[in-house]
Amino acid sequence: MRRGRPKLLSLLLLLLLLLGPPTTAVMEDPTFPHLGESLQPPPRACPPRCSCPRADTVDCDGLDLRVFPHNITREAQQLSLQNNQLQELPYNELSRLSSLRTLNLHNNRISSEGLPDEAFESLTQLQHIYVAHNKLSVAPQFLPRSLRVADLAANQVTEIFPLTFGEKPELRSVYLHNNQLNNAGLPSNAFHGSEAITTLSLSNNQLSYLPPSLPPSLERLHLQNNLISKVPRGALSRQTQLRELYLQHNQLTDSGLDATTFSKLHHLEYLDLSHNQLAAVPAGLPRTLAVLHLGRNRIQQVEAARLHGARGLRYLLLQHNQLGAAGLPAGALRPLRGLHTLHVYGNRLERVPLALPRRLQSLVLPHNRVAALGARDLAAMPGLAELNLAYNRLASACMHHRAFRPLRALRSLDLAGNLLTRLPTGLPTGLHTLRLQHNQLRTLEPEPLAGLEQLRELSLAHNRLRVGDIEPGTWHELRALQVLDLSHNDLSFVPPDLPEALEELHLQNNRISYVGPEAFLSTPSLRVLFLRANKLHMTSIAPEAFLGLPHLRMVDTMGNPEQVLIQLPPTAPHQPRARGP
């Protein structure tokens, strides 16, 4: 038996040699799940508490971070660190992120000392940088050439350097508003080599004159809320693509502008010069101008020659100037054939300006001294849709009964705050809104309201109306009326026969002491009813008063002597709210 064992081992060894060793491919199959391995991809590296929704995005917004986060992937293209407590940017961490395209540092506590000069040298692909609402006292000396948008607003910046925004061929938008920049801190070559900038915001700074050498590619320039008293000659001669120019809230006078200031701006559409010290309309306005805002200046008269070039003007705003009786001479606005809206409220005009452009659609004249309205004063504006003469000195005796008849397109008429004792006559039948509050109306008659079948809103608040002074049939033809305001009068009960389409009725601050069961029979569409501050007591409203009002949503009875009990119709689809003390 012992002699046969070596032969058996020899046979086994020969068999193994014939079969050969195990194949390497089977042992090292990369698709085979080895022990301890997972089929899931490895987790992305992401700083603690931050979120990384994509491989190139790191979002650390609003985490109260005080230290720049570690473990930010080198592949990051979008990094948001806004709304934190960061005071500095470590160069070693930032220089690793050479793939960054967007860096958002908005609303931190970063100072210029915490921002190294070389901080952005390695960010050669950066396109958007947001450092608004920090504590920078000077701008970074260097920003990447690849930049498209730079936002340094709401800091304390007093100085810009040539390579902060210069030599940036792709730069489109620069935001520097709400800083402390004066002209000395803005070098003449601040935008040299950046010929694609379309938006520049320098508002709310300390500039005393319009900066020279602005990019010729500008389309929007914000310079409001500075100390600008002068636009140097030729300062805007190269900005021929400018469409919007904001110069309001400065210290501009007539001597700070000349006839060439705006003459080269062949694409200008919006010019805001309000809240300055101008005594005249500027000369040399371009033909393309659509909106001219001159409110709150010291303009005493408008000369037609100054507007001759601005024939494309659509909106002219002259509110709160010093325009007197001769402030708008007849025909002064005649060159503006396409004028749509004229605002002259808050002046000293004594009559409606004559010979206004025929295509005018909105004339806003409240808070002047207009005391009379003649038969032909409005005849030159057949297309007028909105007329506001509120808070003037118009009396019924000085208002011609045909004054409004030519205004066939009129939809809104505001005569509030005048001295009217009766309703105006000859009102256009297409009116939608009529405001007569704060007058001295003592009576309402059917005739002035006849034919107003499209009227939707009528305000008669703050007058001296009593129910007995409202003649029968007054509301008869107001078939479309939805809102009626009779508040602050001397009504002792709900006026009868109110319009059927009425949805909102204001009766607050009257002397109503009782609401009978038939008070609202004529108004089945009523939704909102105001009865506050009357003389109603606990049982002053009849239980049946609101029957037949399925759409009623609110009844306001606050401010009455007692809490008012309101019985609502049980079949109402939505239970209305009853407001009481």
Stockholm file with secondary structure:
# STOCKHOLM 1.0

chainA/1-581         MRRGRPKLLSLLLLLLLLLGPPTTAVMEDPTFPHLGESLQPPPRACPPRCSCPRADTVDCDGLDLRVFPHNITREAQQLSLQNNQLQELPYNELSRLSSLRTLNLHNNRISSEGLPDEAFESLTQLQHIYVAHNKLSVAPQFLPRSLRVADLAANQVTEIFPLTFGEKPELRSVYLHNNQLNNAGLPSNAFHGSEAITTLSLSNNQLSYLPPSLPPSLERLHLQNNLISKVPRGALSRQTQLRELYLQHNQLTDSGLDATTFSKLHHLEYLDLSHNQLAAVPAGLPRTLAVLHLGRNRIQQVEAARLHGARGLRYLLLQHNQLGAAGLPAGALRPLRGLHTLHVYGNRLERVPLALPRRLQSLVLPHNRVAALGARDLAAMPGLAELNLAYNRLASACMHHRAFRPLRALRSLDLAGNLLTRLPTGLPTGLHTLRLQHNQLRTLEPEPLAGLEQLRELSLAHNRLRVGDIEPGTWHELRALQVLDLSHNDLSFVPPDLPEALEELHLQNNRISYVGPEAFLSTPSLRVLFLRANKLHMTSIAPEAFLGLPHLRMVDTMGNPEQVLIQLPPTAPHQPRARGP
#=GR chainA/1-581 SS CGGGHHHHHHHHHHHHHHHCSCCHHHHTCTTSCCTTCCSSCCCCCCCTTCBCSSTTEEECTTSCCCSCCSCCCTTCCEEECCSSCCCCCCHHHHHTCTTCSEEECCSSCCBSTTSCTTTTTTCTTCCEEECCSSBCSSCCSCCCTTCSEEECCSSCCCCCCHHHHSSCTTCCEEECCSSCCCGGGSCTTTTTTCTTCCEEECCSSCCSBCCSSCCTTCSEEECCSSCCCBCCTTTTSSCTTCCEEECCSSCCCGGGCCTTTTTTCTTCCEEECCSSCCSSCCSCCCTTCCEEECCSSCCCCCCHHHHTTCTTCCEEECCSSCCCTTSSCTTTTTTCTTCCEEECCSSCCSSCCSSCCTTCCEEECCSSCCCCBCTTTTTTCTTCCEEECCSSCCBGGGBCTTTTTTCTTCCEEECTTSBCSSCCSSCCTTCSEEECCSSCCCCBCHHHHTTCTTCCEEECCSSCCCGGGBCTTTTTTCTTCCEEECCSSCCSSCCSSCCTTCCEEECCSSCCCCBCTTTTTTCTTCCEEECCSSCCCTTCBCTTTTTTCTTCCEEECTTSSSCCCCCCCTTCSSCCEEECC
#=GC SS_cons         CGGGHHHHHHHHHHHHHHHCSCCHHHHTCTTSCCTTCCSSCCCCCCCTTCBCSSTTEEECTTSCCCSCCSCCCTTCCEEECCSSCCCCCCHHHHHTCTTCSEEECCSSCCBSTTSCTTTTTTCTTCCEEECCSSBCSSCCSCCCTTCSEEECCSSCCCCCCHHHHSSCTTCCEEECCSSCCCGGGSCTTTTTTCTTCCEEECCSSCCSBCCSSCCTTCSEEECCSSCCCBCCTTTTSSCTTCCEEECCSSCCCGGGCCTTTTTTCTTCCEEECCSSCCSSCCSCCCTTCCEEECCSSCCCCCCHHHHTTCTTCCEEECCSSCCCTTSSCTTTTTTCTTCCEEECCSSCCSSCCSSCCTTCCEEECCSSCCCCBCTTTTTTCTTCCEEECCSSCCBGGGBCTTTTTTCTTCCEEECTTSBCSSCCSSCCTTCSEEECCSSCCCCBCHHHHTTCTTCCEEECCSSCCCGGGBCTTTTTTCTTCCEEECCSSCCSSCCSSCCTTCCEEECCSSCCCCBCTTTTTTCTTCCEEECCSSCCCTTCBCTTTTTTCTTCCEEECTTSSSCCCCCCCTTCSSCCEEECC
//
